[in-house]
Amino acid sequence: MKYDFLQILGAVLLCFSAQGLIRLLIDHDYAGLLGWLPGGFALLLSAYVVVVAAGLLLTGWAHTRAKALGRRD
């Protein structure tokens, strides 16, 4: 059950951060959810990339662990 929750959490994190990253690349003035971070465009871009990678890794790890337990095909 915990791997299901972690997989959902990772997918949500991945979706929101990928959307924010794409919007930031299209409109450099749009800071999105990470707008509270001090710094400029480069820092926000780096932060979104890190959060996208974290969501991707969390989702993949949770899926692999659930599959090892026989909960996925």
DSSP file (Angstrom, degrees, kcal/mol; ACC not computed):
  #  RESIDUE AA STRUCTURE BP1 BP2  ACC     N-H-->O    O-->H-N    N-H-->O    O-->H-N    TCO  KAPPA ALPHA  PHI   PSI    X-CA   Y-CA   Z-CA
    1    1 A M     >        0   0    0      0, 0.0     4,-2.0     0, 0.0     5,-0.2   0.000 360.0 360.0 360.0 -37.8    0.0    0.0    0.0
    2    2 A K  H  >  +     0   0    0      1,-0.2     4,-2.5     2,-0.2     5,-0.2   0.858 360.0  53.2 -68.5 -31.5    2.8    2.4    0.8
    3    3 A Y  H  > S+     0   0    0      2,-0.2     4,-2.2     1,-0.2    -1,-0.2   0.838 106.4  53.6 -71.1 -31.0    4.4    1.9   -2.6
    4    4 A D  H  > S+     0   0    0      2,-0.2     4,-2.3     1,-0.2    -2,-0.2   0.936 110.9  46.0 -63.5 -46.1    1.0    2.7   -4.3
    5    5 A F  H  X S+     0   0    0     -4,-2.0     4,-2.8     1,-0.2    -2,-0.2   0.920 113.3  49.0 -62.8 -43.8    0.9    6.0   -2.3
    6    6 A L  H  X S+     0   0    0     -4,-2.5     4,-2.4     1,-0.2    -1,-0.2   0.861 110.3  51.4 -66.1 -35.0    4.6    6.8   -3.2
    7    7 A Q  H  X S+     0   0    0     -4,-2.2     4,-2.1     2,-0.2    -1,-0.2   0.910 112.1  46.1 -67.8 -41.2    3.9    6.0   -6.8
    8    8 A I  H  X S+     0   0    0     -4,-2.3     4,-2.4     2,-0.2    -2,-0.2   0.922 112.8  50.4 -65.2 -44.2    0.9    8.4   -6.9
    9    9 A L  H  X S+     0   0    0     -4,-2.8     4,-2.5     1,-0.2    -2,-0.2   0.911 111.3  48.5 -60.3 -43.4    2.9   11.0   -5.0
   10   10 A G  H  X S+     0   0    0     -4,-2.4     4,-2.5     2,-0.2    -1,-0.2   0.885 111.1  50.2 -64.0 -39.3    5.8   10.8   -7.5
   11   11 A A  H  X S+     0   0    0     -4,-2.1     4,-2.5     2,-0.2    -2,-0.2   0.895 111.8  47.3 -67.1 -40.3    3.4   11.0  -10.5
   12   12 A V  H  X S+     0   0    0     -4,-2.4     4,-2.5     2,-0.2     5,-0.3   0.927 113.2  48.8 -65.7 -44.3    1.7   14.1   -9.1
   13   13 A L  H  X S+     0   0    0     -4,-2.5     4,-2.1    -5,-0.2     5,-0.2   0.910 112.6  48.9 -59.8 -43.5    5.1   15.7   -8.3
   14   14 A L  H  X S+     0   0    0     -4,-2.5     4,-2.3    41,-0.2     5,-0.2   0.915 111.8  48.6 -63.3 -44.9    6.2   14.8  -11.8
   15   15 A C  H  X S+     0   0    0     -4,-2.5     4,-2.1     2,-0.2    -2,-0.2   0.940 114.7  42.8 -63.7 -48.9    3.1   16.2  -13.5
   16   16 A F  H  X S+     0   0    0     -4,-2.5     4,-2.1     1,-0.2    -1,-0.2   0.894 117.3  45.7 -68.0 -39.1    3.1   19.6  -11.7
   17   17 A S  H  X S+     0   0    0     -4,-2.1     4,-2.4    -5,-0.3    -1,-0.2   0.871 112.2  50.8 -74.1 -34.8    6.8   20.2  -12.0
   18   18 A A  H  X S+     0   0    0     -4,-2.3     4,-2.4    -5,-0.2     5,-0.2   0.905 111.1  49.4 -66.6 -39.8    6.9   19.2  -15.7
   19   19 A Q  H  X S+     0   0    0     -4,-2.1     4,-2.4    -5,-0.2    -2,-0.2   0.921 112.2  47.9 -63.2 -43.2    4.0   21.6  -16.3
   20   20 A G  H  X S+     0   0    0     -4,-2.1     4,-2.3     2,-0.2    -2,-0.2   0.882 111.0  51.5 -64.5 -38.3    5.8   24.4  -14.4
   21   21 A L  H  X S+     0   0    0     -4,-2.4     4,-2.1     2,-0.2    -2,-0.2   0.918 110.9  47.2 -64.8 -44.1    9.1   23.7  -16.3
   22   22 A I  H  X S+     0   0    0     -4,-2.4     4,-1.8     2,-0.2    -2,-0.2   0.918 113.1  48.7 -64.8 -43.1    7.4   23.9  -19.7
   23   23 A R  H  X S+     0   0    0     -4,-2.4     4,-3.1     1,-0.2     7,-0.3   0.890 110.1  52.0 -63.8 -38.2    5.6   27.1  -18.7
   24   24 A L  H  < S+     0   0    0     -4,-2.3    -1,-0.2     1,-0.2    -2,-0.2   0.888 108.9  50.3 -65.2 -38.3    8.8   28.6  -17.5
   25   25 A L  H  < S+     0   0    0     -4,-2.1     3,-0.2     1,-0.2    -1,-0.2   0.835 116.2  41.7 -68.2 -32.0   10.6   27.7  -20.8
   26   26 A I  H  < S+     0   0    0     -4,-1.8     2,-0.5     1,-0.3    -2,-0.2   0.913 129.0  26.0 -80.1 -44.9    7.8   29.4  -22.8
   27   27 A D    ><  -     0   0    0     -4,-3.1     3,-1.6    -5,-0.2    -1,-0.3  -0.921  67.5-166.0-123.9 103.1    7.3   32.4  -20.5
   28   28 A H  T 3  S+     0   0    0     -2,-0.5    -1,-0.1     1,-0.3    -4,-0.1   0.695  87.2  57.9 -64.7 -19.9   10.4   33.3  -18.6
   29   29 A D  T 3  S+     0   0    0      2,-0.0     2,-0.7    12,-0.0    -1,-0.3   0.625  83.1  94.1 -85.7 -13.3    8.5   35.7  -16.3
   30   30 A Y    <   +     0   0    0     -3,-1.6    -3,-0.1    -7,-0.3    -4,-0.1  -0.713  47.2 175.6 -83.6 116.0    6.1   32.9  -15.1
   31   31 A A    >   -     0   0    0     -2,-0.7     3,-0.8     1,-0.2    -1,-0.2   0.746  17.1-174.1 -94.1 -26.1    7.6   31.5  -11.9
   32   32 A G  G >   -     0   0    0      1,-0.2     3,-1.5     2,-0.2    -1,-0.2  -0.319  59.6 -17.1  69.7-148.6    4.8   29.1  -11.0
   33   33 A L  G 3  S+     0   0    0      1,-0.3     3,-0.5   -17,-0.2    -1,-0.2   0.755 138.7  53.5 -66.5 -25.6    4.7   27.1   -7.7
   34   34 A L  G X  S+     0   0    0     -3,-0.8     3,-1.7     1,-0.2    -1,-0.3   0.143  72.6 113.5 -95.7  20.8    8.4   27.7   -7.1
   35   35 A G  T <   +     0   0    0     -3,-1.5    -1,-0.2     1,-0.3    -2,-0.1   0.658  63.2  70.6 -65.7 -16.2    8.1   31.5   -7.5
   36   36 A W  T 3  S+     0   0    0     -3,-0.5    -1,-0.3    -4,-0.1    -2,-0.1   0.618  75.4 103.6 -77.0 -12.0    9.0   31.9   -3.8
   37   37 A L  S <  S-     0   0    0     -3,-1.7     2,-0.2    -6,-0.1     7,-0.1  -0.526  74.8-126.5 -72.0 132.8   12.6   30.9   -4.5
   38   38 A P        +     0   0    0      0, 0.0     2,-0.3     0, 0.0    -2,-0.1  -0.495  69.9  57.3 -74.0 150.7   15.0   33.8   -4.6
   39   39 A G  S    S-     0   0    0     -2,-0.2     2,-0.1     4,-0.1    -2,-0.0  -0.748  79.2 -79.0 123.1-172.1   17.1   34.1   -7.7
   40   40 A G     >  -     0   0    0     -2,-0.3     4,-2.0     0, 0.0     5,-0.2  -0.141  60.5 -58.8-112.3-154.0   16.5   34.3  -11.4
   41   41 A F  H  > S+     0   0    0      1,-0.2     4,-2.8     2,-0.2     5,-0.2   0.885 126.5  54.0 -61.6 -43.0   15.5   32.2  -14.4
   42   42 A A  H  > S+     0   0    0      1,-0.2     4,-2.4     2,-0.2    -1,-0.2   0.898 109.3  47.8 -63.7 -40.8   18.5   29.9  -14.1
   43   43 A L  H  > S+     0   0    0      2,-0.2     4,-2.5     1,-0.2    -1,-0.2   0.922 113.5  47.1 -66.5 -43.5   17.8   29.0  -10.5
   44   44 A L  H  X S+     0   0    0     -4,-2.0     4,-2.5     2,-0.2    -2,-0.2   0.908 112.0  50.8 -63.8 -41.4   14.1   28.4  -11.2
   45   45 A L  H  X S+     0   0    0     -4,-2.8     4,-2.1     1,-0.2    -2,-0.2   0.925 112.1  46.9 -61.3 -44.8   15.0   26.3  -14.2
   46   46 A S  H  X S+     0   0    0     -4,-2.4     4,-2.3    -5,-0.2    -2,-0.2   0.902 111.4  51.3 -63.6 -41.8   17.4   24.2  -12.2
   47   47 A A  H  X S+     0   0    0     -4,-2.5     4,-2.3     1,-0.2    -2,-0.2   0.913 110.2  48.5 -64.1 -43.1   14.9   23.7   -9.4
   48   48 A Y  H  X S+     0   0    0     -4,-2.5     4,-2.5     1,-0.2    -1,-0.2   0.897 110.8  51.0 -64.6 -39.1   12.2   22.6  -11.7
   49   49 A V  H  X S+     0   0    0     -4,-2.1     4,-2.4     2,-0.2    -2,-0.2   0.907 110.6  49.3 -64.0 -41.1   14.6   20.1  -13.4
   50   50 A V  H  X S+     0   0    0     -4,-2.3     4,-2.3     2,-0.2    -2,-0.2   0.907 112.5  46.9 -64.2 -42.2   15.6   18.7  -10.0
   51   51 A V  H  X S+     0   0    0     -4,-2.3     4,-2.4     2,-0.2    -2,-0.2   0.877 111.3  51.5 -69.8 -37.2   11.9   18.3   -8.9
   52   52 A V  H  X S+     0   0    0     -4,-2.5     4,-2.4     2,-0.2    -2,-0.2   0.937 112.1  46.9 -61.5 -46.1   11.0   16.6  -12.3
   53   53 A A  H  X S+     0   0    0     -4,-2.4     4,-2.7     1,-0.2    -2,-0.2   0.897 111.4  51.2 -63.5 -40.2   13.9   14.2  -11.8
   54   54 A A  H  X S+     0   0    0     -4,-2.3     4,-2.5     2,-0.2    -1,-0.2   0.912 111.4  47.5 -64.2 -42.4   12.9   13.5   -8.2
   55   55 A G  H  X S+     0   0    0     -4,-2.4     4,-2.2     2,-0.2   -41,-0.2   0.896 113.1  48.6 -64.6 -40.1    9.3   12.8   -9.2
   56   56 A L  H  X S+     0   0    0     -4,-2.4     4,-2.3     2,-0.2    -2,-0.2   0.922 113.9  45.5 -65.8 -44.7   10.5   10.5  -12.0
   57   57 A L  H  X S+     0   0    0     -4,-2.7     4,-2.7     2,-0.2     5,-0.2   0.904 113.1  49.9 -66.4 -41.4   12.8    8.6   -9.8
   58   58 A L  H  X S+     0   0    0     -4,-2.5     4,-2.4    -5,-0.2     5,-0.2   0.917 112.4  47.3 -63.8 -43.5   10.3    8.3   -7.0
   59   59 A T  H  X S+     0   0    0     -4,-2.2     4,-2.1    -5,-0.2    -2,-0.2   0.928 115.1  45.4 -64.1 -45.5    7.6    6.9   -9.3
   60   60 A G  H  X S+     0   0    0     -4,-2.3     4,-2.3    -5,-0.2    -2,-0.2   0.905 113.7  48.9 -65.5 -41.9   10.0    4.5  -11.0
   61   61 A W  H  X S+     0   0    0     -4,-2.7     4,-2.5     2,-0.2    -2,-0.2   0.931 112.0  47.9 -63.8 -45.9   11.4    3.3   -7.7
   62   62 A A  H  X S+     0   0    0     -4,-2.4     4,-2.3     1,-0.2    -1,-0.2   0.885 112.3  49.9 -64.4 -38.3    7.9    2.7   -6.1
   63   63 A H  H  X S+     0   0    0     -4,-2.1     4,-2.3    -5,-0.2    -1,-0.2   0.917 111.2  49.0 -65.5 -42.3    6.7    0.9   -9.2
   64   64 A T  H  X S+     0   0    0     -4,-2.3     4,-2.1     2,-0.2    -2,-0.2   0.905 112.0  48.2 -64.1 -41.7    9.8   -1.4   -9.2
   65   65 A R  H  X S+     0   0    0     -4,-2.5     4,-1.3     2,-0.2    -1,-0.2   0.911 112.6  48.1 -65.8 -42.0    9.4   -2.2   -5.5
   66   66 A A  H  <>S+     0   0    0     -4,-2.3     5,-2.7     1,-0.2     6,-0.5   0.879 111.2  51.4 -65.7 -37.1    5.7   -2.9   -5.9
   67   67 A K  H ><5S+     0   0    0     -4,-2.3     3,-1.3     4,-0.2    -1,-0.2   0.881 105.9  54.7 -66.5 -37.9    6.5   -5.1   -8.9
   68   68 A A  H 3<5S+     0   0    0     -4,-2.1    -1,-0.2     1,-0.3    -2,-0.2   0.804 106.5  52.1 -65.8 -28.2    9.1   -7.0   -6.8
   69   69 A L  T 3<5S-     0   0    0     -4,-1.3    -1,-0.3    -5,-0.1    -2,-0.2   0.472 121.9-108.6 -85.4  -1.7    6.4   -7.7   -4.2
   70   70 A G  T < 5S+     0   0    0     -3,-1.3    -3,-0.2    -4,-0.2    -2,-0.1   0.656  87.8 117.9  86.6  16.3    4.1   -9.1   -6.9
   71   71 A R  S   <S+     0   0    0     -5,-2.7     2,-0.3    -6,-0.1    -4,-0.2   0.550  71.0  47.8 -92.9  -8.2    1.6   -6.2   -6.9
   72   72 A R              0   0    0     -6,-0.5    -2,-0.1    -5,-0.2    -9,-0.0  -0.900 360.0 360.0-127.5 158.1    2.3   -5.2  -10.5
   73   73 A D              0   0    0     -2,-0.3    -1,-0.1    -3,-0.0    -6,-0.0   0.413 360.0 360.0 -94.8 360.0    2.5   -7.2  -13.8
